[in-house]
Amino acid sequence: MLTGAKVILNTVERADLTANYRWGNDRELIRLSGMHPYPRSGWEIEKWFQTMNTNPTSRLFAIRTGDGRYIGNIELSNIDARCGGAEVGLVIGEKGERCKGYGRDAILTIVKFAFDEMRLHRVFARVLEFNEAAVKCFKSCGFREEGRERQAFFSGGVYNDVIIFGIIENEFPG
């Protein structure tokens, strides 16, 4: 269990799959996060859960509030122990809990863990250019824009840029 100022990061449990099913079928969340746009079945959520728990290059954490409410997920993926890097991905699934600082605290908590405990050197994120809240959040955590994948994501009938943000351990404020 990892403890931040506002959140607790721990394992995603089978009991959490109902929330993940709901989030995986939330059209707004699908658009903002870049998930595949087609509906998800319970079986697909179960398969995702099993894959996430057995993938050696990814670690999935549940984001819980201080009082234990499950509000989202944060993941370290593409973990590269040789080069010391990983990608961070974040979803605050509960609409009423967005823009309250939980995402920022989850990012700061997992990046601190990545640098201090996993001995990583760089953490990066891919953010859709139109997801202004995510852009602002990563910048507020000390991530810098490193580049763009131009017109790399198709949504709503248009191609959008994907912004690459990164932070190096000696830049991390935590």
Backbone torsions as a table, in degrees:
resi	resn	phi	psi	omega
1	MET	NA	134.6	177.1
2	LEU	-113.1	132.6	-176.1
3	THR	-114.8	125.5	174.7
4	GLY	-104.7	-167.7	178.7
5	ALA	-72.1	-33.4	-176.8
6	LYS	-122.2	-17.0	-173.5
7	VAL	-128.2	161.7	170.7
8	ILE	-121.9	128.9	177.3
9	LEU	-106.5	121.7	176.3
10	ASN	-144.7	-166.4	-174.1
11	THR	-73.0	149.5	169.9
12	VAL	-82.6	126.4	-177.6
13	GLU	-104.6	161.6	178.9
14	ARG	-54.5	-35.4	178.8
15	ALA	-64.1	-19.2	-179.9
16	ASP	-83.3	-7.6	-174.7
17	LEU	-66.0	-28.3	177.3
18	THR	-61.1	-44.0	177.5
19	ALA	-64.7	-41.6	179.5
20	ASN	-64.7	-35.0	175.2
21	TYR	-62.6	-45.3	179.3
22	ARG	-63.3	-45.9	-179.7
23	TRP	-66.0	-37.7	-179.6
24	GLY	-68.3	-10.8	178.3
25	ASN	-117.9	12.3	177.8
26	ASP	-87.3	110.5	-173.3
27	ARG	-57.7	-42.5	179.7
28	GLU	-63.3	-46.2	-179.5
29	LEU	-65.2	-38.7	177.2
30	ILE	-58.6	-46.1	-179.1
31	ARG	-64.2	-47.2	-176.5
32	LEU	-68.5	-32.0	-175.0
33	SER	-94.6	-16.0	-179.4
34	GLY	84.2	16.9	175.8
35	MET	-65.3	160.2	175.0
36	HIS	-59.3	140.1	-170.2
37	PRO	-79.1	-6.0	-178.4
38	TYR	-87.5	154.3	-177.9
39	PRO	-59.4	150.3	179.4
40	ARG	-105.9	138.1	175.1
41	SER	-92.4	164.6	175.2
42	GLY	-59.3	-37.2	178.9
43	TRP	-63.1	-41.9	179.0
44	GLU	-64.2	-38.8	177.8
45	ILE	-65.7	-40.9	177.2
46	GLU	-61.8	-44.5	179.3
47	LYS	-63.6	-42.6	176.6
48	TRP	-58.2	-45.5	-180.0
49	PHE	-59.0	-46.4	-179.9
50	GLN	-65.1	-42.1	179.2
51	THR	-63.3	-44.6	-178.4
52	MET	-63.1	-33.1	-177.7
53	ASN	-84.1	-4.1	-180.0
54	THR	-123.1	-0.3	-178.1
55	ASN	-83.0	117.5	-177.3
56	PRO	-71.7	-13.6	180.0
57	THR	-105.0	13.6	177.8
58	SER	-139.3	149.4	172.7
59	ARG	-137.9	123.4	-178.9
60	LEU	-104.6	135.2	178.1
61	PHE	-126.0	141.5	170.8
62	ALA	-80.3	141.0	173.4
63	ILE	-100.3	119.7	179.3
64	ARG	-123.1	145.1	176.2
65	THR	-73.3	170.5	179.0
66	GLY	-56.2	-29.6	178.5
67	ASP	-92.7	10.6	171.9
68	GLY	92.7	1.4	179.4
69	ARG	-70.9	133.1	179.6
70	TYR	-84.5	117.0	-173.7
71	ILE	-122.3	-9.4	-179.2
72	GLY	176.5	-171.5	-179.1
73	ASN	-132.3	150.1	170.9
74	ILE	-136.1	141.3	-172.5
75	GLU	-134.9	140.9	164.8
76	LEU	-103.7	122.4	-179.4
77	SER	-130.0	172.8	-177.2
78	ASN	50.0	40.8	-179.5
79	ILE	-68.0	123.1	-177.8
80	ASP	-121.1	95.3	-176.7
81	ALA	-66.4	-32.1	-178.7
82	ARG	-65.4	-46.2	-177.9
83	CYS	-96.3	-7.8	174.7
84	GLY	76.0	39.6	-179.1
85	GLY	-132.4	163.2	175.2
86	ALA	-161.8	157.3	176.0
87	GLU	-102.3	139.6	176.5
88	VAL	-109.0	137.5	175.7
89	GLY	-131.8	143.2	-172.8
90	LEU	-136.3	138.6	171.9
91	VAL	-137.8	119.6	167.9
92	ILE	-96.7	101.6	-173.4
93	GLY	-75.6	-33.2	-178.6
94	GLU	-80.5	111.5	-175.1
95	LYS	-53.8	-41.6	-177.5
96	GLY	-69.5	-9.1	-178.0
97	GLU	-106.1	1.9	178.8
98	ARG	-77.3	151.1	177.7
99	CYS	61.2	33.9	176.8
100	LYS	-118.0	8.3	178.6
101	GLY	92.4	-2.8	-179.9
102	TYR	-68.1	-41.9	179.2
103	GLY	-63.1	-44.5	179.4
104	ARG	-60.5	-46.2	-179.3
105	ASP	-65.3	-38.4	178.2
106	ALA	-63.6	-42.5	178.4
107	ILE	-63.3	-49.0	180.0
108	LEU	-59.4	-39.7	-178.8
109	THR	-67.1	-44.4	-177.4
110	ILE	-74.4	-33.4	178.3
111	VAL	-68.3	-40.7	175.6
112	LYS	-58.8	-44.9	177.1
113	PHE	-60.2	-45.1	-178.9
114	ALA	-60.8	-42.4	-178.7
115	PHE	-78.1	-44.9	-173.6
116	ASP	-81.6	-36.5	-173.5
117	GLU	-105.3	-36.3	-178.3
118	MET	-91.2	-9.1	179.6
119	ARG	61.1	35.5	174.8
120	LEU	-80.7	162.2	-177.8
121	HIS	-112.7	-28.9	-176.4
122	ARG	-142.6	137.1	173.6
123	VAL	-124.5	136.3	-179.7
124	PHE	-131.4	165.0	179.3
125	ALA	-141.9	149.6	172.7
126	ARG	-109.7	123.9	-175.7
127	VAL	-127.4	133.1	176.7
128	LEU	-69.6	133.6	-172.7
129	GLU	-58.1	-29.5	-177.9
130	PHE	-84.5	-4.7	178.0
131	ASN	-87.7	77.9	-173.8
132	GLU	-60.3	-36.7	179.6
133	ALA	-64.1	-40.8	179.7
134	ALA	-68.8	-41.6	177.6
135	VAL	-57.5	-49.3	-179.8
136	LYS	-62.0	-41.1	-178.2
137	CYS	-63.1	-49.9	-178.7
138	PHE	-64.1	-39.9	177.1
139	LYS	-61.8	-40.1	-179.0
140	SER	-68.6	-18.5	177.4
141	CYS	-89.7	1.7	178.0
142	GLY	97.0	1.0	177.5
143	PHE	-71.5	145.1	178.3
144	ARG	-112.1	146.6	173.8
145	GLU	-70.6	123.8	-179.5
146	GLU	-103.0	-20.7	-179.0
147	GLY	169.9	-175.4	-179.7
148	ARG	-138.4	142.5	167.0
149	GLU	-96.4	104.0	-172.5
150	ARG	-69.8	131.0	176.4
151	GLN	47.0	44.2	-174.5
152	ALA	-94.2	-7.6	-176.9
153	PHE	-131.6	125.4	-179.1
154	PHE	-98.9	124.4	179.2
155	SER	-156.1	137.6	176.4
156	GLY	61.9	29.1	177.6
157	GLY	83.8	3.9	179.7
158	VAL	-134.3	156.7	174.2
159	TYR	-90.0	137.0	-177.5
160	ASN	-124.0	152.2	174.8
161	ASP	-75.3	150.8	170.5
162	VAL	-110.8	121.7	-179.0
163	ILE	-89.9	131.9	176.3
164	ILE	-98.5	119.7	175.2
165	PHE	-109.5	146.5	177.7
166	GLY	-146.7	158.0	175.1
167	ILE	-142.4	137.4	178.1
168	ILE	-101.4	148.8	-172.7
169	GLU	-54.9	-36.8	-178.5
170	ASN	-77.8	-5.9	174.7
171	GLU	-93.3	-13.7	-172.3
172	PHE	-71.5	125.5	-178.1
173	PRO	-73.5	-18.5	-174.7
174	GLY	-79.7	NA	NA
